[in-house]
Amino acid sequence: MKLNSVYCPSILSVSKAYQIDGTLYRYLFPCSDSSINHPNYWFKPMPGQSKKADLKLNRNKLRSRCYEVEGMGVNAEVINNSVQLTLL
């Protein structure tokens, strides 16, 4: 498993897997409560990982703790009920 450092948040993708502190995560989206000068990014643990809570990283923590797992993709996930209700 080859790990590539994430130096720039613009390369984050929802279809790639990321390793943060030894746990595999998938990228969700930038935080809506963050500012332009201090952006934050949401990550969700992949199935089968010991950590279950979502993780929010700022730009500095992203650069030092986040690694892209080369060759590992993220499968489509079932839409949860809250998203379905907002579509109706």
Backbone as XML, in Angstrom:
<?xml version="1.0"?>
<chain id="A" units="angstrom">
  <residue number="1" name="MET">
    <atom name="N" x="0.854" y="-1.164" z="0.000"/>
    <atom name="CA" x="0.000" y="0.000" z="0.000"/>
    <atom name="C" x="0.905" y="1.232" z="0.000"/>
  </residue>
  <residue number="2" name="LYS">
    <atom name="N" x="0.815" y="2.022" z="-1.059"/>
    <atom name="CA" x="1.637" y="3.224" z="-1.187"/>
    <atom name="C" x="0.830" y="4.433" z="-0.721"/>
  </residue>
  <residue number="3" name="LEU">
    <atom name="N" x="1.457" y="5.263" z="0.123"/>
    <atom name="CA" x="0.812" y="6.452" z="0.655"/>
    <atom name="C" x="1.455" y="7.703" z="0.062"/>
  </residue>
  <residue number="4" name="ASN">
    <atom name="N" x="0.621" y="8.632" z="-0.400"/>
    <atom name="CA" x="1.083" y="9.908" z="-0.936"/>
    <atom name="C" x="0.588" y="11.024" z="-0.030"/>
  </residue>
  <residue number="5" name="SER">
    <atom name="N" x="1.476" y="11.911" z="0.384"/>
    <atom name="CA" x="1.085" y="13.032" z="1.233"/>
    <atom name="C" x="0.135" y="13.958" z="0.495"/>
  </residue>
  <residue number="6" name="VAL">
    <atom name="N" x="-0.812" y="14.502" z="1.232"/>
    <atom name="CA" x="-1.751" y="15.481" z="0.673"/>
    <atom name="C" x="-1.247" y="16.862" z="1.074"/>
  </residue>
  <residue number="7" name="TYR">
    <atom name="N" x="-0.619" y="17.553" z="0.139"/>
    <atom name="CA" x="-0.084" y="18.879" z="0.422"/>
    <atom name="C" x="-1.076" y="19.980" z="0.078"/>
  </residue>
  <residue number="8" name="CYS">
    <atom name="N" x="-1.974" y="19.715" z="-0.853"/>
    <atom name="CA" x="-2.908" y="20.734" z="-1.324"/>
    <atom name="C" x="-4.338" y="20.192" z="-1.205"/>
  </residue>
  <residue number="9" name="PRO">
    <atom name="N" x="-5.224" y="20.894" z="-0.513"/>
    <atom name="CA" x="-6.591" y="20.407" z="-0.356"/>
    <atom name="C" x="-7.375" y="20.347" z="-1.664"/>
  </residue>
  <residue number="10" name="SER">
    <atom name="N" x="-6.903" y="20.996" z="-2.691"/>
    <atom name="CA" x="-7.641" y="20.982" z="-3.959"/>
    <atom name="C" x="-7.597" y="19.612" z="-4.640"/>
  </residue>
  <residue number="11" name="ILE">
    <atom name="N" x="-6.691" y="18.724" z="-4.210"/>
    <atom name="CA" x="-6.616" y="17.393" z="-4.811"/>
    <atom name="C" x="-7.486" y="16.366" z="-4.081"/>
  </residue>
  <residue number="12" name="LEU">
    <atom name="N" x="-8.178" y="16.780" z="-3.018"/>
    <atom name="CA" x="-9.068" y="15.867" z="-2.307"/>
    <atom name="C" x="-10.209" y="15.436" z="-3.216"/>
  </residue>
  <residue number="13" name="SER">
    <atom name="N" x="-10.555" y="14.158" z="-3.155"/>
    <atom name="CA" x="-11.603" y="13.617" z="-4.004"/>
    <atom name="C" x="-12.481" y="12.666" z="-3.194"/>
  </residue>
  <residue number="14" name="VAL">
    <atom name="N" x="-13.773" y="12.685" z="-3.474"/>
    <atom name="CA" x="-14.697" y="11.787" z="-2.774"/>
    <atom name="C" x="-14.545" y="10.344" z="-3.226"/>
  </residue>
  <residue number="15" name="SER">
    <atom name="N" x="-13.835" y="10.113" z="-4.318"/>
    <atom name="CA" x="-13.677" y="8.752" z="-4.833"/>
    <atom name="C" x="-12.362" y="8.102" z="-4.417"/>
  </residue>
  <residue number="16" name="LYS">
    <atom name="N" x="-11.580" y="8.757" z="-3.567"/>
    <atom name="CA" x="-10.302" y="8.211" z="-3.116"/>
    <atom name="C" x="-10.342" y="7.921" z="-1.626"/>
  </residue>
  <residue number="17" name="ALA">
    <atom name="N" x="-9.476" y="7.010" z="-1.181"/>
    <atom name="CA" x="-9.353" y="6.673" z="0.235"/>
    <atom name="C" x="-8.147" y="7.405" z="0.814"/>
  </residue>
  <residue number="18" name="TYR">
    <atom name="N" x="-8.268" y="7.815" z="2.080"/>
    <atom name="CA" x="-7.203" y="8.542" z="2.760"/>
    <atom name="C" x="-6.904" y="7.879" z="4.096"/>
  </residue>
  <residue number="19" name="GLN">
    <atom name="N" x="-5.629" y="7.888" z="4.464"/>
    <atom name="CA" x="-5.229" y="7.351" z="5.762"/>
    <atom name="C" x="-4.864" y="8.521" z="6.664"/>
  </residue>
  <residue number="20" name="ILE">
    <atom name="N" x="-5.522" y="8.584" z="7.813"/>
    <atom name="CA" x="-5.265" y="9.632" z="8.797"/>
    <atom name="C" x="-5.041" y="8.942" z="10.131"/>
  </residue>
  <residue number="21" name="ASP">
    <atom name="N" x="-3.851" y="9.081" z="10.672"/>
    <atom name="CA" x="-3.491" y="8.461" z="11.957"/>
    <atom name="C" x="-3.767" y="6.964" z="11.973"/>
  </residue>
  <residue number="22" name="GLY">
    <atom name="N" x="-3.483" y="6.270" z="10.886"/>
    <atom name="CA" x="-3.604" y="4.826" z="10.819"/>
    <atom name="C" x="-5.004" y="4.303" z="10.528"/>
  </residue>
  <residue number="23" name="THR">
    <atom name="N" x="-5.964" y="5.181" z="10.302"/>
    <atom name="CA" x="-7.340" y="4.785" z="10.009"/>
    <atom name="C" x="-7.695" y="5.232" z="8.597"/>
  </residue>
  <residue number="24" name="LEU">
    <atom name="N" x="-8.440" y="4.400" z="7.877"/>
    <atom name="CA" x="-8.855" y="4.743" z="6.518"/>
    <atom name="C" x="-10.133" y="5.570" z="6.540"/>
  </residue>
  <residue number="25" name="TYR">
    <atom name="N" x="-10.119" y="6.668" z="5.795"/>
    <atom name="CA" x="-11.256" y="7.581" z="5.711"/>
    <atom name="C" x="-11.572" y="7.864" z="4.257"/>
  </residue>
  <residue number="26" name="ARG">
    <atom name="N" x="-12.789" y="8.368" z="4.035"/>
    <atom name="CA" x="-13.127" y="8.917" z="2.734"/>
    <atom name="C" x="-13.478" y="10.383" z="2.941"/>
  </residue>
  <residue number="27" name="TYR">
    <atom name="N" x="-13.159" y="11.196" z="1.957"/>
    <atom name="CA" x="-13.410" y="12.629" z="2.028"/>
    <atom name="C" x="-14.878" y="12.904" z="1.746"/>
  </residue>
  <residue number="28" name="LEU">
    <atom name="N" x="-15.505" y="13.743" z="2.558"/>
    <atom name="CA" x="-16.905" y="14.081" z="2.350"/>
    <atom name="C" x="-17.061" y="15.408" z="1.615"/>
  </residue>
  <residue number="29" name="PHE">
    <atom name="N" x="-16.639" y="16.512" z="2.249"/>
    <atom name="CA" x="-16.801" y="17.841" z="1.673"/>
    <atom name="C" x="-16.133" y="18.865" z="2.574"/>
  </residue>
  <residue number="30" name="PRO">
    <atom name="N" x="-15.914" y="20.095" z="2.069"/>
    <atom name="CA" x="-15.404" y="21.156" z="2.942"/>
    <atom name="C" x="-16.491" y="21.555" z="3.940"/>
  </residue>
  <residue number="31" name="CYS">
    <atom name="N" x="-16.091" y="21.969" z="5.121"/>
    <atom name="CA" x="-17.052" y="22.364" z="6.150"/>
    <atom name="C" x="-17.729" y="23.666" z="5.772"/>
  </residue>
  <residue number="32" name="SER">
    <atom name="N" x="-19.028" y="23.718" z="5.984"/>
    <atom name="CA" x="-19.770" y="24.932" z="5.666"/>
    <atom name="C" x="-19.572" y="26.017" z="6.721"/>
  </residue>
  <residue number="33" name="ASP">
    <atom name="N" x="-19.164" y="25.630" z="7.935"/>
    <atom name="CA" x="-18.976" y="26.621" z="8.997"/>
    <atom name="C" x="-17.564" y="27.205" z="9.023"/>
  </residue>
  <residue number="34" name="SER">
    <atom name="N" x="-16.720" y="26.818" z="8.091"/>
    <atom name="CA" x="-15.350" y="27.340" z="8.062"/>
    <atom name="C" x="-15.289" y="28.603" z="7.219"/>
  </residue>
  <residue number="35" name="SER">
    <atom name="N" x="-14.242" y="29.383" z="7.446"/>
    <atom name="CA" x="-14.082" y="30.626" z="6.696"/>
    <atom name="C" x="-13.128" y="30.410" z="5.525"/>
  </residue>
  <residue number="36" name="ILE">
    <atom name="N" x="-13.039" y="31.388" z="4.660"/>
    <atom name="CA" x="-12.142" y="31.296" z="3.514"/>
    <atom name="C" x="-10.689" y="31.254" z="3.979"/>
  </residue>
  <residue number="37" name="ASN">
    <atom name="N" x="-10.374" y="31.999" z="5.015"/>
    <atom name="CA" x="-9.003" y="32.043" z="5.519"/>
    <atom name="C" x="-8.631" y="30.811" z="6.336"/>
  </residue>
  <residue number="38" name="HIS">
    <atom name="N" x="-9.618" y="30.144" z="6.923"/>
    <atom name="CA" x="-9.372" y="28.983" z="7.773"/>
    <atom name="C" x="-10.309" y="27.843" z="7.396"/>
  </residue>
  <residue number="39" name="PRO">
    <atom name="N" x="-10.090" y="27.213" z="6.243"/>
    <atom name="CA" x="-10.998" y="26.142" z="5.809"/>
    <atom name="C" x="-10.810" y="24.854" z="6.611"/>
  </residue>
  <residue number="40" name="ASN">
    <atom name="N" x="-11.891" y="24.102" z="6.734"/>
    <atom name="CA" x="-11.885" y="22.792" z="7.377"/>
    <atom name="C" x="-12.472" y="21.780" z="6.409"/>
  </residue>
  <residue number="41" name="TYR">
    <atom name="N" x="-12.110" y="20.501" z="6.617"/>
    <atom name="CA" x="-12.520" y="19.445" z="5.704"/>
    <atom name="C" x="-13.036" y="18.259" z="6.506"/>
  </residue>
  <residue number="42" name="TRP">
    <atom name="N" x="-14.182" y="17.670" z="6.077"/>
    <atom name="CA" x="-14.807" y="16.536" z="6.752"/>
    <atom name="C" x="-14.367" y="15.216" z="6.127"/>
  </residue>
  <residue number="43" name="PHE">
    <atom name="N" x="-14.084" y="14.242" z="6.985"/>
    <atom name="CA" x="-13.750" y="12.884" z="6.573"/>
    <atom name="C" x="-14.615" y="11.908" z="7.364"/>
  </residue>
  <residue number="44" name="LYS">
    <atom name="N" x="-15.002" y="10.811" z="6.719"/>
    <atom name="CA" x="-15.817" y="9.769" z="7.364"/>
    <atom name="C" x="-15.034" y="8.464" z="7.326"/>
  </residue>
  <residue number="45" name="PRO">
    <atom name="N" x="-14.970" y="7.726" z="8.465"/>
    <atom name="CA" x="-14.247" y="6.457" z="8.455"/>
    <atom name="C" x="-14.892" y="5.443" z="7.522"/>
  </residue>
  <residue number="46" name="MET">
    <atom name="N" x="-14.069" y="4.676" z="6.852"/>
    <atom name="CA" x="-14.565" y="3.651" z="5.940"/>
    <atom name="C" x="-15.075" y="2.462" z="6.752"/>
  </residue>
  <residue number="47" name="PRO">
    <atom name="N" x="-15.970" y="1.660" z="6.178"/>
    <atom name="CA" x="-16.500" y="0.493" z="6.897"/>
    <atom name="C" x="-15.382" y="-0.451" z="7.345"/>
  </residue>
  <residue number="48" name="GLY">
    <atom name="N" x="-15.538" y="-0.995" z="8.550"/>
    <atom name="CA" x="-14.570" y="-1.942" z="9.079"/>
    <atom name="C" x="-13.457" y="-1.301" z="9.889"/>
  </residue>
  <residue number="49" name="GLN">
    <atom name="N" x="-13.446" y="0.009" z="10.019"/>
    <atom name="CA" x="-12.418" y="0.692" z="10.797"/>
    <atom name="C" x="-12.845" y="0.769" z="12.258"/>
  </residue>
  <residue number="50" name="SER">
    <atom name="N" x="-11.873" y="0.833" z="13.160"/>
    <atom name="CA" x="-12.196" y="0.856" z="14.581"/>
    <atom name="C" x="-12.805" y="2.196" z="15.012"/>
  </residue>
  <residue number="51" name="LYS">
    <atom name="N" x="-12.435" y="3.273" z="14.357"/>
    <atom name="CA" x="-13.000" y="4.583" z="14.682"/>
    <atom name="C" x="-14.287" y="4.771" z="13.892"/>
  </residue>
  <residue number="52" name="LYS">
    <atom name="N" x="-15.301" y="5.298" z="14.549"/>
    <atom name="CA" x="-16.616" y="5.450" z="13.918"/>
    <atom name="C" x="-17.036" y="6.910" z="13.750"/>
  </residue>
  <residue number="53" name="ALA">
    <atom name="N" x="-16.363" y="7.841" z="14.421"/>
    <atom name="CA" x="-16.756" y="9.251" z="14.371"/>
    <atom name="C" x="-16.155" y="9.948" z="13.159"/>
  </residue>
  <residue number="54" name="ASP">
    <atom name="N" x="-16.914" y="10.913" z="12.621"/>
    <atom name="CA" x="-16.400" y="11.731" z="11.529"/>
    <atom name="C" x="-15.273" y="12.606" z="12.052"/>
  </residue>
  <residue number="55" name="LEU">
    <atom name="N" x="-14.408" y="13.031" z="11.152"/>
    <atom name="CA" x="-13.220" y="13.791" z="11.525"/>
    <atom name="C" x="-13.188" y="15.088" z="10.740"/>
  </residue>
  <residue number="56" name="LYS">
    <atom name="N" x="-12.910" y="16.184" z="11.438"/>
    <atom name="CA" x="-12.793" y="17.486" z="10.798"/>
    <atom name="C" x="-11.344" y="17.959" z="10.951"/>
  </residue>
  <residue number="57" name="LEU">
    <atom name="N" x="-10.705" y="18.246" z="9.812"/>
    <atom name="CA" x="-9.313" y="18.699" z="9.819"/>
    <atom name="C" x="-9.202" y="20.083" z="9.211"/>
  </residue>
  <residue number="58" name="ASN">
    <atom name="N" x="-8.324" y="20.904" z="9.791"/>
    <atom name="CA" x="-8.026" y="22.179" z="9.152"/>
    <atom name="C" x="-6.887" y="21.975" z="8.162"/>
  </residue>
  <residue number="59" name="ARG">
    <atom name="N" x="-6.515" y="23.022" z="7.463"/>
    <atom name="CA" x="-5.516" y="22.907" z="6.393"/>
    <atom name="C" x="-4.164" y="22.421" z="6.910"/>
  </residue>
  <residue number="60" name="ASN">
    <atom name="N" x="-3.713" y="22.906" z="8.062"/>
    <atom name="CA" x="-2.412" y="22.497" z="8.593"/>
    <atom name="C" x="-2.404" y="21.034" z="9.022"/>
  </residue>
  <residue number="61" name="LYS">
    <atom name="N" x="-3.451" y="20.585" z="9.685"/>
    <atom name="CA" x="-3.535" y="19.174" z="10.091"/>
    <atom name="C" x="-3.677" y="18.270" z="8.879"/>
  </residue>
  <residue number="62" name="LEU">
    <atom name="N" x="-4.364" y="18.755" z="7.861"/>
    <atom name="CA" x="-4.518" y="17.983" z="6.630"/>
    <atom name="C" x="-3.154" y="17.706" z="6.008"/>
  </residue>
  <residue number="63" name="ARG">
    <atom name="N" x="-2.306" y="18.716" z="5.956"/>
    <atom name="CA" x="-0.977" y="18.575" z="5.351"/>
    <atom name="C" x="-0.067" y="17.649" z="6.142"/>
  </residue>
  <residue number="64" name="SER">
    <atom name="N" x="-0.208" y="17.608" z="7.455"/>
    <atom name="CA" x="0.713" y="16.822" z="8.265"/>
    <atom name="C" x="0.222" y="15.412" z="8.588"/>
  </residue>
  <residue number="65" name="ARG">
    <atom name="N" x="-1.099" y="15.163" z="8.550"/>
    <atom name="CA" x="-1.634" y="13.872" z="8.998"/>
    <atom name="C" x="-2.338" y="13.059" z="7.929"/>
  </residue>
  <residue number="66" name="CYS">
    <atom name="N" x="-2.643" y="13.644" z="6.778"/>
    <atom name="CA" x="-3.470" y="12.979" z="5.775"/>
    <atom name="C" x="-2.622" y="12.453" z="4.621"/>
  </residue>
  <residue number="67" name="TYR">
    <atom name="N" x="-2.867" y="11.192" z="4.252"/>
    <atom name="CA" x="-2.158" y="10.552" z="3.144"/>
    <atom name="C" x="-3.171" y="9.877" z="2.225"/>
  </residue>
  <residue number="68" name="GLU">
    <atom name="N" x="-2.996" y="10.054" z="0.931"/>
    <atom name="CA" x="-3.834" y="9.375" z="-0.048"/>
    <atom name="C" x="-3.329" y="7.959" z="-0.226"/>
  </residue>
  <residue number="69" name="VAL">
    <atom name="N" x="-4.228" y="6.979" z="-0.183"/>
    <atom name="CA" x="-3.871" y="5.585" z="-0.389"/>
    <atom name="C" x="-3.965" y="5.316" z="-1.882"/>
  </residue>
  <residue number="70" name="GLU">
    <atom name="N" x="-2.819" y="5.127" z="-2.506"/>
    <atom name="CA" x="-2.784" y="4.946" z="-3.962"/>
    <atom name="C" x="-3.388" y="3.601" z="-4.348"/>
  </residue>
  <residue number="71" name="GLY">
    <atom name="N" x="-4.257" y="3.630" z="-5.344"/>
    <atom name="CA" x="-4.865" y="2.408" z="-5.857"/>
    <atom name="C" x="-6.103" y="1.943" z="-5.115"/>
  </residue>
  <residue number="72" name="MET">
    <atom name="N" x="-6.489" y="2.636" z="-4.055"/>
    <atom name="CA" x="-7.681" y="2.241" z="-3.307"/>
    <atom name="C" x="-8.768" y="3.274" z="-3.539"/>
  </residue>
  <residue number="73" name="GLY">
    <atom name="N" x="-9.889" y="2.829" z="-4.056"/>
    <atom name="CA" x="-11.011" y="3.720" z="-4.309"/>
    <atom name="C" x="-12.105" y="3.522" z="-3.286"/>
  </residue>
  <residue number="74" name="VAL">
    <atom name="N" x="-13.119" y="4.361" z="-3.388"/>
    <atom name="CA" x="-14.257" y="4.297" z="-2.481"/>
    <atom name="C" x="-15.476" y="3.913" z="-3.294"/>
  </residue>
  <residue number="75" name="ASN">
    <atom name="N" x="-16.187" y="2.886" z="-2.867"/>
    <atom name="CA" x="-17.410" y="2.458" z="-3.553"/>
    <atom name="C" x="-18.557" y="3.397" z="-3.212"/>
  </residue>
  <residue number="76" name="ALA">
    <atom name="N" x="-19.566" y="3.421" z="-4.073"/>
    <atom name="CA" x="-20.751" y="4.236" z="-3.814"/>
    <atom name="C" x="-21.444" y="3.734" z="-2.553"/>
  </residue>
  <residue number="77" name="GLU">
    <atom name="N" x="-22.013" y="4.650" z="-1.824"/>
    <atom name="CA" x="-22.664" y="4.309" z="-0.565"/>
    <atom name="C" x="-24.166" y="4.550" z="-0.688"/>
  </residue>
  <residue number="78" name="VAL">
    <atom name="N" x="-24.931" y="3.797" z="0.049"/>
    <atom name="CA" x="-26.381" y="3.961" z="0.037"/>
    <atom name="C" x="-26.723" y="5.329" z="0.620"/>
  </residue>
  <residue number="79" name="ILE">
    <atom name="N" x="-27.654" y="6.035" z="0.002"/>
    <atom name="CA" x="-28.069" y="7.355" z="0.483"/>
    <atom name="C" x="-28.815" y="7.176" z="1.790"/>
  </residue>
  <residue number="80" name="ASN">
    <atom name="N" x="-28.440" y="7.979" z="2.790"/>
    <atom name="CA" x="-29.106" y="7.851" z="4.081"/>
    <atom name="C" x="-30.440" y="8.593" z="4.071"/>
  </residue>
  <residue number="81" name="ASN">
    <atom name="N" x="-31.260" y="8.389" z="5.091"/>
    <atom name="CA" x="-32.607" y="8.926" z="5.133"/>
    <atom name="C" x="-32.648" y="10.441" z="5.135"/>
  </residue>
  <residue number="82" name="SER">
    <atom name="N" x="-31.737" y="11.115" z="5.807"/>
    <atom name="CA" x="-31.774" y="12.578" z="5.852"/>
    <atom name="C" x="-31.555" y="13.188" z="4.476"/>
  </residue>
  <residue number="83" name="VAL">
    <atom name="N" x="-30.688" y="12.588" z="3.679"/>
    <atom name="CA" x="-30.469" y="13.086" z="2.315"/>
    <atom name="C" x="-31.701" y="12.818" z="1.468"/>
  </residue>
  <residue number="84" name="GLN">
    <atom name="N" x="-32.303" y="11.655" z="1.635"/>
    <atom name="CA" x="-33.507" y="11.338" z="0.872"/>
    <atom name="C" x="-34.632" y="12.304" z="1.199"/>
  </residue>
  <residue number="85" name="LEU">
    <atom name="N" x="-34.784" y="12.657" z="2.457"/>
    <atom name="CA" x="-35.863" y="13.568" z="2.843"/>
    <atom name="C" x="-35.629" y="14.970" z="2.292"/>
  </residue>
  <residue number="86" name="THR">
    <atom name="N" x="-34.384" y="15.403" z="2.208"/>
    <atom name="CA" x="-34.124" y="16.731" z="1.676"/>
    <atom name="C" x="-34.371" y="16.778" z="0.169"/>
  </residue>
  <residue number="87" name="LEU">
    <atom name="N" x="-34.287" y="15.648" z="-0.501"/>
    <atom name="CA" x="-34.567" y="15.610" z="-1.935"/>
    <atom name="C" x="-36.050" y="15.708" z="-2.224"/>
  </residue>
  <residue number="88" name="LEU">
    <atom name="N" x="-36.870" y="15.278" z="-1.277"/>
    <atom name="CA" x="-38.334" y="15.315" z="-1.475"/>
    <atom name="C" x="-38.800" y="16.676" z="-1.180"/>
  </residue>
</chain>
